[in-house]
Amino acid sequence: MTTVHVVVPDGIDDPARPSGGNAYDRRISLGLAAIGWTVREHAMRGSWPRPDALAKVTLTRAIAGIPDGGIVLVDGLIASTVPEVLVPESRRLRLVVLVHMPLGEGTPGAEPPAGEVSRDRAREGAVLSAAVAVVSTSAWTRRRLLDRYRLLPGRVHVAEPGVDVADVAFGTEDGAELLCVAAVTPAKGQDVLLEALSGLTDLCWHCLCVGSLARDPVFADRLRHQAEEYGLAERISLAGPRTADDLGRAYAAADVLVLASRAETYGMVVTEALARGVPVVASNVGGVPEALGQLADGSRPGVLVPPGDIAALAGALRGWLVDRDLRQRLRSVARERRASLPDWSTTTDRISWVLAEVAS
């Protein structure tokens, strides 16, 4: 059996809505096809993971049209909230759920009411328990799922995101070009970054923020107003989304990647930066330490700070900007780490192995 039905949210190729999950889904679909799988992709319209009735009907029809015994790889953004659709069908299909972000791992202080979170987790648990296999995108996510639900460990796998080979970015002498690549939302912590940078006005720097401004327009507007209030409007650029070559040029021009996320299951932008030898200053949250990695001697290609800790982030960035030796050391470690990053063929092979096990 070499056919796999891949169920993904509609719009994963939309350049106005780039995300790590979308990029992962697309690369896996292409990778599986390249190594011999027949990939039948089903793009589901709707506001996942909060689908309306029409979205559920569309999904129900798509799943019902898959032949008995079919292998179905479903993005967790869709799967986790529709047990009423997927659990009954799991009795005739070989259901594999790909979990990018477990439900309820949102922005601290901005989650849905406790009762809603509890219901979401119950629904997610029902789907994952019905699946013949679960694929998570980090070891941290796998641990989270095993801690939260009664899943058999042997059925929960890890397939870390890959990264493309890129030329080394040599950076500037003073290290003043800061780059943040993330959708502008509270979960990604650009407000924490802005507050940290407001205390560094005595130093020379510029911060380019690349990422969708449409996910939370109110939050984006608040950031703009705060930047103006602090006199940083000329030093912080909210550039909107960039993809392909434009994004590559942003990485190539950067001295350091800054990721102030409050929640992150892996952080693909971390490895994208490291693929160019660009060091990272990031929140020590979720799977970010996995993405950052370390050398055999324990040295890291960047600095990790507690999530939401403005003073710690400001201190790490000040250290980067004023300490030339620190910059040289982190750049050296980042270039060594670059050589050990997994590529997308490794990710694809891992998922292909899971699917083959399911088929047999």
C-alpha positions as CSV (number, residue, x, y, z in Angstrom):
1,M,0.0,0.0,0.0
2,T,1.6,3.3,-1.1
3,T,-1.3,5.7,-1.1
4,V,-1.7,8.2,1.7
5,H,-4.5,10.7,2.1
6,V,-3.1,13.9,3.6
7,V,-5.7,16.2,5.2
8,V,-4.5,19.8,5.7
9,P,-6.1,23.2,6.4
10,D,-6.9,25.1,3.2
11,G,-4.4,27.8,2.3
12,I,-1.2,26.2,3.4
13,D,0.5,27.7,0.3
14,D,-0.9,31.2,0.8
15,P,2.1,33.6,1.0
16,A,0.0,35.9,3.1
17,R,-0.4,33.2,5.8
18,P,3.1,31.6,6.2
19,S,3.6,29.4,9.3
20,G,5.8,26.6,10.4
21,G,2.9,24.2,10.4
22,N,1.9,25.1,6.8
23,A,5.5,24.8,5.6
24,Y,5.9,21.5,7.3
25,D,2.7,20.1,5.8
26,R,3.8,21.2,2.3
27,R,7.3,19.8,2.5
28,I,6.0,16.4,3.8
29,S,3.5,16.1,1.1
30,L,6.1,16.9,-1.6
31,G,8.7,14.7,0.1
32,L,6.4,11.6,0.4
33,A,5.5,12.0,-3.3
34,A,9.2,12.2,-4.2
35,I,10.0,8.9,-2.5
36,G,7.2,7.0,-4.1
37,W,4.0,7.5,-2.1
38,T,0.9,8.4,-4.0
39,V,-0.3,11.5,-2.1
40,R,-4.0,12.5,-2.2
41,E,-4.2,15.9,-0.6
42,H,-7.5,17.1,0.9
43,A,-7.5,20.8,1.7
44,M,-10.2,21.7,4.2
45,R,-11.7,25.1,4.3
46,G,-12.7,26.6,7.6
47,S,-11.4,28.4,10.7
48,W,-9.5,25.5,12.2
49,P,-9.4,24.5,15.1
50,R,-12.7,26.3,15.5
51,P,-14.6,24.9,12.5
52,D,-18.2,25.9,11.7
53,A,-20.9,23.4,10.7
54,L,-20.1,23.7,7.0
55,A,-16.4,22.9,7.6
56,K,-17.4,19.8,9.6
57,V,-19.7,18.6,6.9
58,T,-17.0,19.1,4.2
59,L,-14.5,17.2,6.3
60,T,-17.1,14.4,7.0
61,R,-17.7,14.0,3.2
62,A,-14.0,14.0,2.4
63,I,-13.2,11.3,5.0
64,A,-16.2,9.2,4.0
65,G,-14.9,9.2,0.4
66,I,-11.6,7.5,1.4
67,P,-11.7,3.7,0.8
68,D,-11.7,1.3,3.7
69,G,-8.2,0.6,5.0
70,G,-6.9,3.8,3.6
71,I,-4.0,5.5,5.3
72,V,-5.0,9.0,6.4
73,L,-2.4,11.6,7.7
74,V,-4.4,14.5,9.3
75,D,-3.0,17.8,10.5
76,G,-3.7,18.1,14.2
77,L,-5.2,21.5,13.7
78,I,-8.1,19.8,12.1
79,A,-8.1,16.4,13.8
80,S,-8.0,17.6,17.4
81,T,-11.4,19.2,17.6
82,V,-13.6,16.8,15.5
83,P,-13.7,13.4,17.3
84,E,-17.3,13.1,16.2
85,V,-16.0,12.9,12.7
86,L,-12.8,11.0,13.0
87,V,-13.3,8.5,15.9
88,P,-16.1,6.5,14.1
89,E,-14.1,6.5,10.9
90,S,-11.0,5.3,12.7
91,R,-12.6,1.9,12.8
92,R,-12.2,1.5,9.0
93,L,-9.3,3.8,8.2
94,R,-5.7,3.8,9.4
95,L,-5.6,7.2,11.0
96,V,-2.4,9.0,11.7
97,V,-2.5,12.5,13.4
98,L,0.3,15.0,12.9
99,V,0.5,17.3,16.0
100,H,2.3,20.6,15.6
101,M,0.9,22.3,18.7
102,P,-1.2,20.5,21.3
103,L,-4.5,22.2,22.1
104,G,-4.3,24.6,25.0
105,E,-0.6,25.6,24.5
106,G,-1.5,29.2,23.7
107,T,-0.5,32.5,25.2
108,P,-0.5,32.6,29.0
109,G,-3.2,34.8,30.3
110,A,-5.1,34.7,27.0
111,E,-6.4,31.1,26.9
112,P,-10.1,30.3,26.5
113,P,-12.0,29.7,29.8
114,A,-10.9,26.7,31.8
115,G,-14.0,24.8,30.9
116,E,-13.4,25.3,27.2
117,V,-9.8,24.2,27.5
118,S,-10.9,21.0,29.3
119,R,-13.4,20.2,26.6
120,D,-10.8,20.8,23.9
121,R,-8.3,18.5,25.6
122,A,-11.0,15.8,26.0
123,R,-11.8,16.0,22.3
124,E,-8.1,15.9,21.3
125,G,-7.5,13.0,23.6
126,A,-10.3,11.1,22.0
127,V,-8.9,11.5,18.5
128,L,-5.4,10.7,19.5
129,S,-6.5,7.6,21.3
130,A,-8.4,6.4,18.3
131,A,-5.4,7.0,15.9
132,V,-3.1,4.1,15.1
133,A,-0.2,6.5,15.3
134,V,0.6,10.0,16.3
135,V,3.5,12.1,14.9
136,S,4.8,15.1,16.9
137,T,7.2,17.6,15.6
138,S,9.4,17.7,18.7
139,A,10.4,15.5,21.6
140,W,8.9,18.2,23.9
141,T,5.5,17.8,22.2
142,R,5.7,14.0,22.4
143,R,6.3,14.3,26.2
144,R,3.5,16.8,26.5
145,L,1.1,14.4,24.8
146,L,2.1,11.4,26.8
147,D,1.8,13.3,30.1
148,R,-1.6,14.6,29.2
149,Y,-3.3,11.6,27.6
150,R,-3.2,7.8,28.1
151,L,-1.4,7.0,24.8
152,L,0.8,4.1,24.2
153,P,4.4,5.4,23.9
154,G,5.2,3.1,21.0
155,R,2.5,4.8,18.9
156,V,3.7,8.4,19.4
157,H,6.6,9.3,17.2
158,V,8.8,12.4,16.6
159,A,9.7,13.8,13.2
160,E,11.5,17.1,13.7
161,P,11.3,19.7,11.0
162,G,14.0,19.8,8.4
163,V,15.9,22.8,7.1
164,D,17.3,23.8,3.7
165,V,21.0,24.3,3.2
166,A,21.8,28.0,2.9
167,D,24.9,30.2,2.5
168,V,26.5,31.5,5.7
169,A,25.5,35.0,6.7
170,F,28.6,36.7,7.9
171,G,26.9,39.6,9.7
172,T,28.1,43.1,10.5
173,E,30.9,44.2,12.7
174,D,28.7,45.7,15.4
175,G,26.0,43.0,15.3
176,A,23.2,45.6,15.2
177,E,20.9,43.9,12.7
178,L,18.3,42.1,14.8
179,L,15.7,39.8,13.1
180,C,12.4,38.4,14.4
181,V,10.5,36.0,12.2
182,A,7.1,35.2,13.6
183,A,3.4,36.0,13.0
184,V,2.7,39.2,15.0
185,T,0.6,37.7,17.8
186,P,0.8,37.7,21.6
187,A,2.0,34.1,21.5
188,K,5.1,35.1,19.6
189,G,6.0,37.8,22.2
190,Q,6.8,40.8,20.0
191,D,5.4,43.0,22.9
192,V,8.1,41.5,25.2
193,L,10.7,42.2,22.5
194,L,9.6,45.8,22.1
195,E,9.7,46.4,25.9
196,A,13.2,44.9,26.1
197,L,14.5,47.0,23.2
198,S,13.0,50.2,24.8
199,G,15.7,49.8,27.4
200,L,18.5,49.7,24.8
201,T,18.1,53.1,23.2
202,D,21.7,54.0,24.2
203,L,23.0,51.4,21.7
204,C,23.0,51.2,17.9
205,W,20.6,48.6,16.6
206,H,17.7,48.0,14.2
207,C,15.1,45.2,14.5
208,L,13.2,43.8,11.5
209,C,10.1,41.9,12.4
210,V,8.9,39.6,9.6
211,G,5.5,38.0,10.0
212,S,1.8,38.3,9.3
213,L,0.2,41.4,10.7
214,A,-3.3,40.0,10.0
215,R,-3.5,37.2,12.6
216,D,-4.2,39.8,15.4
217,P,-4.5,43.3,13.9
218,V,-5.4,44.8,17.3
219,F,-2.1,43.5,18.7
220,A,-0.2,44.7,15.7
221,D,-1.6,48.2,16.0
222,R,-0.8,48.3,19.7
223,L,2.8,47.4,18.9
224,R,3.0,50.3,16.4
225,H,1.6,52.8,18.9
226,Q,4.0,51.6,21.6
227,A,7.0,51.9,19.2
228,E,6.0,55.5,18.5
229,E,5.5,56.2,22.1
230,Y,9.0,54.9,23.0
231,G,10.6,56.7,20.1
232,L,11.4,53.4,18.3
233,A,9.3,53.8,15.2
234,E,12.4,54.2,13.0
235,R,14.3,51.4,14.7
236,I,11.6,48.6,14.7
237,S,10.2,47.6,11.3
238,L,7.0,45.6,11.2
239,A,7.5,44.3,7.6
240,G,4.6,41.8,7.2
241,P,5.1,38.3,5.8
242,R,8.0,37.4,3.6
243,T,8.6,34.1,1.9
244,A,11.1,32.3,-0.4
245,D,13.9,34.6,-1.6
246,D,12.6,37.6,0.3
247,L,12.8,35.8,3.6
248,G,16.2,34.3,2.6
249,R,17.5,37.8,2.1
250,A,16.2,38.9,5.5
251,Y,18.1,36.0,7.2
252,A,21.2,36.8,5.1
253,A,21.2,40.4,6.3
254,A,20.7,39.5,10.0
255,D,23.3,39.4,12.8
256,V,21.1,37.5,15.3
257,L,17.6,36.0,15.4
258,V,15.4,37.1,18.3
259,L,12.4,34.9,19.2
260,A,10.5,36.0,22.4
261,S,7.7,33.5,22.1
262,R,5.5,32.6,25.1
263,A,4.7,29.2,23.5
264,E,6.6,27.2,20.9
265,T,6.6,23.5,20.1
266,Y,9.8,23.6,18.1
267,G,10.6,26.9,16.4
268,M,11.5,26.2,12.8
269,V,12.8,29.8,12.4
270,V,15.6,28.9,14.9
271,T,17.0,26.2,12.6
272,E,16.4,28.4,9.5
273,A,18.7,31.0,11.2
274,L,21.2,28.4,12.2
275,A,21.3,27.0,8.7
276,R,23.0,30.4,7.8
277,G,25.2,30.4,10.9
278,V,23.1,33.2,12.5
279,P,23.0,32.9,16.3
280,V,19.8,33.0,18.3
281,V,18.4,34.8,21.4
282,A,15.2,33.0,22.3
283,S,12.7,32.1,25.0
284,N,13.5,28.9,26.8
285,V,10.1,27.4,26.1
286,G,8.7,24.3,24.6
287,G,10.8,22.7,21.9
288,V,13.1,25.8,21.3
289,P,16.1,24.2,23.2
290,E,15.8,21.2,20.9
291,A,15.8,23.4,17.8
292,L,18.7,25.5,19.1
293,G,20.7,22.4,20.0
294,Q,24.3,22.3,21.3
295,L,27.7,21.1,20.4
296,A,29.4,18.1,22.0
297,D,31.1,20.3,24.6
298,G,27.7,21.7,25.6
299,S,28.1,25.1,24.0
300,R,24.9,26.6,22.5
301,P,24.7,28.7,19.3
302,G,22.7,31.4,21.2
303,V,21.2,32.4,24.5
304,L,18.0,31.2,26.1
305,V,16.0,33.4,28.5
306,P,12.8,32.7,30.5
307,P,9.7,33.4,28.5
308,G,8.1,36.8,29.2
309,D,11.1,38.0,31.1
310,I,11.7,41.5,29.7
311,A,14.8,42.2,31.9
312,A,16.5,38.9,30.9
313,L,15.8,39.5,27.2
314,A,17.1,43.0,27.4
315,G,20.2,41.8,29.2
316,A,20.9,39.1,26.6
317,L,20.5,41.6,23.8
318,R,22.7,44.1,25.5
319,G,25.4,41.5,26.0
320,W,25.2,40.6,22.3
321,L,25.5,44.2,21.2
322,V,28.3,45.3,23.5
323,D,30.5,42.2,23.7
324,R,32.4,41.6,20.5
325,D,34.0,38.4,21.9
326,L,30.5,37.0,22.7
327,R,29.3,37.7,19.2
328,Q,32.3,35.9,17.7
329,R,32.0,32.9,19.9
330,L,28.2,32.5,19.2
331,R,28.8,32.9,15.5
332,S,31.4,30.2,15.6
333,V,29.2,27.8,17.5
334,A,26.2,28.6,15.2
335,R,28.3,27.7,12.1
336,E,29.3,24.4,13.7
337,R,25.7,23.7,14.7
338,R,24.8,24.4,11.1
339,A,26.5,21.2,10.0
340,S,24.4,18.9,12.2
341,L,20.9,20.2,11.3
342,P,18.5,17.7,9.9
343,D,17.3,18.2,6.3
344,W,13.7,17.6,5.1
345,S,14.5,14.2,3.6
346,T,15.3,13.0,7.2
347,T,11.8,14.3,8.3
348,T,10.1,12.7,5.3
349,D,11.8,9.4,5.8
350,R,10.7,9.3,9.5
351,I,7.1,9.9,8.6
352,S,7.3,7.5,5.7
353,W,8.5,4.8,8.1
354,V,5.6,5.5,10.4
355,L,3.1,5.3,7.5
356,A,4.7,2.0,6.3
357,E,4.4,0.5,9.8
358,V,0.8,1.5,9.8
359,A,0.3,0.0,6.4
360,S,1.7,-3.3,7.5
